[in-house]
Amino acid sequence: MRYSRGWFFVVLMALMAAVGCGSNEPFRYVTVTGTVKYDDESLIQAERLEVTFHPQAPPKDPKTHPRPGVASVDPATGTMKEVTSHKYADGVVAGEHKVTVQTYGTDGQPTDKLRAEYTDVSTTPLTYRTSDGSARIRLKKK
């Protein structure tokens, strides 16, 4: 029985796809929802508001670092959902995170409506642990 090169190629591609379809993610991701407001529960006034979760987990190896999770916050309600680290709405790497918050104006440029400490990962006092459940992020007013 003679097989054509086309069939060989189809079988080879199917085998490669089957081997490559496993979950080879180096980190476990946890979905996150929550709110971002001032500590008096008032809303942060901004055209656009973004929160970033900076994982404190160590790299798996020199080339495999945990990615930050980023989410848009609805300025009308202070709620966030669909935090994305690697794939849309996959959440954040399990564990502890430093949290930064940034506001943006109508021109898409960052504004200075928040205390500078909240916008820099090296100075932010905001933290989140995935074991805490829903993220309740509260900032002091400027």
PyRosetta script that sets phi, psi and omega in degrees:
from pyrosetta import init, pose_from_sequence

init()
pose = pose_from_sequence("MRYSRGWFFVVLMALMAAVGCGSNEPFRYVTVTGTVKYDDESLIQAERLEVTFHPQAPPKDPKTHPRPGVASVDPATGTMKEVTSHKYADGVVAGEHKVTVQTYGTDGQPTDKLRAEYTDVSTTPLTYRTSDGSARIRLKKK")
pose.set_psi(1, 135.5)
pose.set_omega(1, -176.0)
pose.set_phi(2, -111.9)
pose.set_psi(2, 130.1)
pose.set_omega(2, 179.0)
pose.set_phi(3, -106.8)
pose.set_psi(3, 140.5)
pose.set_omega(3, 179.1)
pose.set_phi(4, -81.0)
pose.set_psi(4, 162.4)
pose.set_omega(4, 177.9)
pose.set_phi(5, -63.3)
pose.set_psi(5, -31.1)
pose.set_omega(5, 179.4)
pose.set_phi(6, -59.9)
pose.set_psi(6, -44.9)
pose.set_omega(6, 178.5)
pose.set_phi(7, -65.2)
pose.set_psi(7, -40.5)
pose.set_omega(7, 178.7)
pose.set_phi(8, -59.8)
pose.set_psi(8, -43.9)
pose.set_omega(8, 179.3)
pose.set_phi(9, -62.7)
pose.set_psi(9, -43.5)
pose.set_omega(9, 179.7)
pose.set_phi(10, -62.2)
pose.set_psi(10, -45.3)
pose.set_omega(10, 180.0)
pose.set_phi(11, -65.0)
pose.set_psi(11, -42.6)
pose.set_omega(11, 179.3)
pose.set_phi(12, -61.3)
pose.set_psi(12, -44.9)
pose.set_omega(12, 179.3)
pose.set_phi(13, -64.8)
pose.set_psi(13, -39.2)
pose.set_omega(13, 178.5)
pose.set_phi(14, -63.3)
pose.set_psi(14, -41.5)
pose.set_omega(14, 178.2)
pose.set_phi(15, -65.8)
pose.set_psi(15, -41.3)
pose.set_omega(15, 178.6)
pose.set_phi(16, -64.3)
pose.set_psi(16, -39.8)
pose.set_omega(16, 178.8)
pose.set_phi(17, -65.7)
pose.set_psi(17, -41.1)
pose.set_omega(17, -179.3)
pose.set_phi(18, -64.6)
pose.set_psi(18, -41.4)
pose.set_omega(18, 179.1)
pose.set_phi(19, -67.9)
pose.set_psi(19, -36.8)
pose.set_omega(19, -176.5)
pose.set_phi(20, -85.2)
pose.set_psi(20, -1.2)
pose.set_omega(20, -174.8)
pose.set_phi(21, -89.7)
pose.set_psi(21, -3.2)
pose.set_omega(21, -179.8)
pose.set_phi(22, -71.1)
pose.set_psi(22, 166.1)
pose.set_omega(22, 178.1)
pose.set_phi(23, -84.5)
pose.set_psi(23, 96.5)
pose.set_omega(23, -179.0)
pose.set_phi(24, -100.0)
pose.set_psi(24, 23.9)
pose.set_omega(24, 179.2)
pose.set_phi(25, -63.9)
pose.set_psi(25, 130.1)
pose.set_omega(25, -179.7)
pose.set_phi(26, -76.5)
pose.set_psi(26, -14.9)
pose.set_omega(26, -179.3)
pose.set_phi(27, -127.7)
pose.set_psi(27, 153.1)
pose.set_omega(27, 175.4)
pose.set_phi(28, -90.4)
pose.set_psi(28, 133.9)
pose.set_omega(28, -179.1)
pose.set_phi(29, -106.5)
pose.set_psi(29, 144.7)
pose.set_omega(29, -179.4)
pose.set_phi(30, -126.1)
pose.set_psi(30, 129.2)
pose.set_omega(30, 179.1)
pose.set_phi(31, -69.7)
pose.set_psi(31, 148.7)
pose.set_omega(31, -177.1)
pose.set_phi(32, -133.3)
pose.set_psi(32, 134.4)
pose.set_omega(32, 168.5)
pose.set_phi(33, -132.4)
pose.set_psi(33, 164.7)
pose.set_omega(33, 178.0)
pose.set_phi(34, 162.5)
pose.set_psi(34, -160.3)
pose.set_omega(34, -177.6)
pose.set_phi(35, -133.1)
pose.set_psi(35, 152.7)
pose.set_omega(35, 175.5)
pose.set_phi(36, -130.5)
pose.set_psi(36, 114.3)
pose.set_omega(36, -177.7)
pose.set_phi(37, -146.7)
pose.set_psi(37, 174.9)
pose.set_omega(37, 170.7)
pose.set_phi(38, -73.7)
pose.set_psi(38, 162.7)
pose.set_omega(38, -177.1)
pose.set_phi(39, -66.3)
pose.set_psi(39, -15.7)
pose.set_omega(39, 174.6)
pose.set_phi(40, -91.1)
pose.set_psi(40, 12.2)
pose.set_omega(40, 178.9)
pose.set_phi(41, 74.5)
pose.set_psi(41, 4.8)
pose.set_omega(41, 176.7)
pose.set_phi(42, -78.2)
pose.set_psi(42, 157.5)
pose.set_omega(42, -178.3)
pose.set_phi(43, -78.6)
pose.set_psi(43, 149.5)
pose.set_omega(43, 175.4)
pose.set_phi(44, -84.7)
pose.set_psi(44, 119.4)
pose.set_omega(44, -176.9)
pose.set_phi(45, -81.5)
pose.set_psi(45, 113.2)
pose.set_omega(45, 178.6)
pose.set_phi(46, -160.4)
pose.set_psi(46, 154.3)
pose.set_omega(46, 175.3)
pose.set_phi(47, -65.9)
pose.set_psi(47, -42.3)
pose.set_omega(47, 178.6)
pose.set_phi(48, -144.0)
pose.set_psi(48, 143.8)
pose.set_omega(48, -177.1)
pose.set_phi(49, -133.2)
pose.set_psi(49, 132.6)
pose.set_omega(49, -177.6)
pose.set_phi(50, -132.3)
pose.set_psi(50, 138.2)
pose.set_omega(50, 177.1)
pose.set_phi(51, -117.6)
pose.set_psi(51, 140.8)
pose.set_omega(51, 179.3)
pose.set_phi(52, -126.1)
pose.set_psi(52, 130.6)
pose.set_omega(52, 177.3)
pose.set_phi(53, -100.3)
pose.set_psi(53, 115.2)
pose.set_omega(53, -178.7)
pose.set_phi(54, -99.7)
pose.set_psi(54, 107.2)
pose.set_omega(54, -176.2)
pose.set_phi(55, -65.2)
pose.set_psi(55, 142.8)
pose.set_omega(55, 178.1)
pose.set_phi(56, -100.5)
pose.set_psi(56, 4.8)
pose.set_omega(56, 177.4)
pose.set_phi(57, -67.0)
pose.set_psi(57, 142.8)
pose.set_omega(57, 178.5)
pose.set_phi(58, -73.0)
pose.set_psi(58, 158.9)
pose.set_omega(58, 176.2)
pose.set_phi(59, -63.6)
pose.set_psi(59, 150.9)
pose.set_omega(59, 176.4)
pose.set_phi(60, -72.7)
pose.set_psi(60, -35.0)
pose.set_omega(60, 176.7)
pose.set_phi(61, -159.7)
pose.set_psi(61, 178.0)
pose.set_omega(61, -176.2)
pose.set_phi(62, -58.4)
pose.set_psi(62, -21.1)
pose.set_omega(62, -178.5)
pose.set_phi(63, -106.6)
pose.set_psi(63, -5.4)
pose.set_omega(63, -173.7)
pose.set_phi(64, -120.3)
pose.set_psi(64, 94.3)
pose.set_omega(64, -179.1)
pose.set_phi(65, -107.7)
pose.set_psi(65, 146.1)
pose.set_omega(65, 175.9)
pose.set_phi(66, -68.6)
pose.set_psi(66, 137.0)
pose.set_omega(66, -179.0)
pose.set_phi(67, -88.2)
pose.set_psi(67, 148.1)
pose.set_omega(67, 174.6)
pose.set_phi(68, -69.2)
pose.set_psi(68, 152.2)
pose.set_omega(68, 174.1)
pose.set_phi(69, -100.9)
pose.set_psi(69, 135.9)
pose.set_omega(69, -176.6)
pose.set_phi(70, -124.8)
pose.set_psi(70, 139.7)
pose.set_omega(70, 177.7)
pose.set_phi(71, -143.0)
pose.set_psi(71, 145.0)
pose.set_omega(71, 170.4)
pose.set_phi(72, -84.5)
pose.set_psi(72, 145.0)
pose.set_omega(72, 178.3)
pose.set_phi(73, -110.4)
pose.set_psi(73, 134.1)
pose.set_omega(73, 176.5)
pose.set_phi(74, -73.0)
pose.set_psi(74, 111.5)
pose.set_omega(74, -177.0)
pose.set_phi(75, -63.7)
pose.set_psi(75, -21.9)
pose.set_omega(75, -179.1)
pose.set_phi(76, -77.6)
pose.set_psi(76, -21.8)
pose.set_omega(76, -177.5)
pose.set_phi(77, -127.5)
pose.set_psi(77, -18.2)
pose.set_omega(77, -176.5)
pose.set_phi(78, 79.4)
pose.set_psi(78, 6.9)
pose.set_omega(78, -177.7)
pose.set_phi(79, -90.9)
pose.set_psi(79, 149.9)
pose.set_omega(79, 175.2)
pose.set_phi(80, -131.1)
pose.set_psi(80, 149.4)
pose.set_omega(80, 174.9)
pose.set_phi(81, -156.5)
pose.set_psi(81, 176.7)
pose.set_omega(81, 178.5)
pose.set_phi(82, 57.1)
pose.set_psi(82, 46.1)
pose.set_omega(82, 175.0)
pose.set_phi(83, -66.4)
pose.set_psi(83, 132.2)
pose.set_omega(83, -174.8)
pose.set_phi(84, -123.4)
pose.set_psi(84, 127.7)
pose.set_omega(84, 175.8)
pose.set_phi(85, -111.3)
pose.set_psi(85, -49.7)
pose.set_omega(85, -174.8)
pose.set_phi(86, -123.7)
pose.set_psi(86, -49.5)
pose.set_omega(86, 176.9)
pose.set_phi(87, -122.2)
pose.set_psi(87, 151.2)
pose.set_omega(87, -175.8)
pose.set_phi(88, -48.5)
pose.set_psi(88, 125.2)
pose.set_omega(88, 175.5)
pose.set_phi(89, 61.7)
pose.set_psi(89, 26.8)
pose.set_omega(89, 179.2)
pose.set_phi(90, -80.1)
pose.set_psi(90, -14.1)
pose.set_omega(90, 178.5)
pose.set_phi(91, 99.1)
pose.set_psi(91, -150.4)
pose.set_omega(91, -178.8)
pose.set_phi(92, -122.5)
pose.set_psi(92, 161.4)
pose.set_omega(92, 175.2)
pose.set_phi(93, -62.9)
pose.set_psi(93, 136.0)
pose.set_omega(93, 180.0)
pose.set_phi(94, -59.3)
pose.set_psi(94, 139.5)
pose.set_omega(94, 177.4)
pose.set_phi(95, 123.9)
pose.set_psi(95, -155.7)
pose.set_omega(95, -176.7)
pose.set_phi(96, -91.6)
pose.set_psi(96, 149.4)
pose.set_omega(96, -178.5)
pose.set_phi(97, -140.2)
pose.set_psi(97, 147.2)
pose.set_omega(97, 163.4)
pose.set_phi(98, -91.3)
pose.set_psi(98, 146.0)
pose.set_omega(98, -175.5)
pose.set_phi(99, -121.1)
pose.set_psi(99, 131.1)
pose.set_omega(99, 172.8)
pose.set_phi(100, -118.0)
pose.set_psi(100, 151.8)
pose.set_omega(100, -179.8)
pose.set_phi(101, -130.7)
pose.set_psi(101, 137.9)
pose.set_omega(101, 179.0)
pose.set_phi(102, -135.3)
pose.set_psi(102, 139.1)
pose.set_omega(102, 173.9)
pose.set_phi(103, -104.2)
pose.set_psi(103, 152.0)
pose.set_omega(103, 179.9)
pose.set_phi(104, -131.8)
pose.set_psi(104, 146.6)
pose.set_omega(104, 179.0)
pose.set_phi(105, -89.8)
pose.set_psi(105, -175.4)
pose.set_omega(105, -179.1)
pose.set_phi(106, -63.8)
pose.set_psi(106, -24.3)
pose.set_omega(106, 179.2)
pose.set_phi(107, -84.9)
pose.set_psi(107, 0.9)
pose.set_omega(107, -180.0)
pose.set_phi(108, 82.0)
pose.set_psi(108, 1.6)
pose.set_omega(108, 179.9)
pose.set_phi(109, -91.1)
pose.set_psi(109, 147.3)
pose.set_omega(109, 177.1)
pose.set_phi(110, -59.1)
pose.set_psi(110, 145.3)
pose.set_omega(110, 176.7)
pose.set_phi(111, -110.4)
pose.set_psi(111, 173.0)
pose.set_omega(111, 178.6)
pose.set_phi(112, -110.6)
pose.set_psi(112, 37.4)
pose.set_omega(112, -178.6)
pose.set_phi(113, -73.8)
pose.set_psi(113, -20.0)
pose.set_omega(113, -178.7)
pose.set_phi(114, -107.1)
pose.set_psi(114, 160.3)
pose.set_omega(114, 172.8)
pose.set_phi(115, -59.0)
pose.set_psi(115, 138.8)
pose.set_omega(115, -177.3)
pose.set_phi(116, -57.7)
pose.set_psi(116, -31.0)
pose.set_omega(116, -178.6)
pose.set_phi(117, -60.2)
pose.set_psi(117, -29.5)
pose.set_omega(117, -178.0)
pose.set_phi(118, -76.9)
pose.set_psi(118, -15.7)
pose.set_omega(118, -175.2)
pose.set_phi(119, -98.3)
pose.set_psi(119, -2.6)
pose.set_omega(119, -176.2)
pose.set_phi(120, -123.7)
pose.set_psi(120, 127.2)
pose.set_omega(120, -176.8)
pose.set_phi(121, -63.5)
pose.set_psi(121, -26.7)
pose.set_omega(121, -178.5)
pose.set_phi(122, -79.2)
pose.set_psi(122, -15.8)
pose.set_omega(122, -177.7)
pose.set_phi(123, -119.9)
pose.set_psi(123, -9.8)
pose.set_omega(123, -175.2)
pose.set_phi(124, -64.9)
pose.set_psi(124, 134.1)
pose.set_omega(124, 174.1)
pose.set_phi(125, -88.1)
pose.set_psi(125, -5.0)
pose.set_omega(125, -175.8)
pose.set_phi(126, -79.8)
pose.set_psi(126, 132.6)
pose.set_omega(126, 178.2)
pose.set_phi(127, -135.1)
pose.set_psi(127, 161.2)
pose.set_omega(127, 176.8)
pose.set_phi(128, -149.3)
pose.set_psi(128, 136.7)
pose.set_omega(128, 175.0)
pose.set_phi(129, -115.1)
pose.set_psi(129, 131.2)
pose.set_omega(129, -177.8)
pose.set_phi(130, -61.8)
pose.set_psi(130, -24.5)
pose.set_omega(130, 178.0)
pose.set_phi(131, -72.3)
pose.set_psi(131, -11.2)
pose.set_omega(131, 179.6)
pose.set_phi(132, -74.7)
pose.set_psi(132, -13.5)
pose.set_omega(132, -176.6)
pose.set_phi(133, 83.4)
pose.set_psi(133, -131.5)
pose.set_omega(133, -178.0)
pose.set_phi(134, -62.7)
pose.set_psi(134, 139.2)
pose.set_omega(134, -179.7)
pose.set_phi(135, -84.4)
pose.set_psi(135, 121.8)
pose.set_omega(135, 176.7)
pose.set_phi(136, -117.0)
pose.set_psi(136, 93.3)
pose.set_omega(136, -173.5)
pose.set_phi(137, -99.3)
pose.set_psi(137, 123.4)
pose.set_omega(137, -177.0)
pose.set_phi(138, -124.2)
pose.set_psi(138, 131.1)
pose.set_omega(138, -178.6)
pose.set_phi(139, -115.7)
pose.set_psi(139, 150.1)
pose.set_omega(139, 173.1)
pose.set_phi(140, -83.4)
pose.set_psi(140, 145.6)
pose.set_omega(140, 179.3)
pose.set_phi(141, -69.9)
pose.set_psi(141, 154.3)
pose.set_omega(141, 179.7)
pose.set_phi(142, -71.8)
pose.dump_pdb("model.pdb")
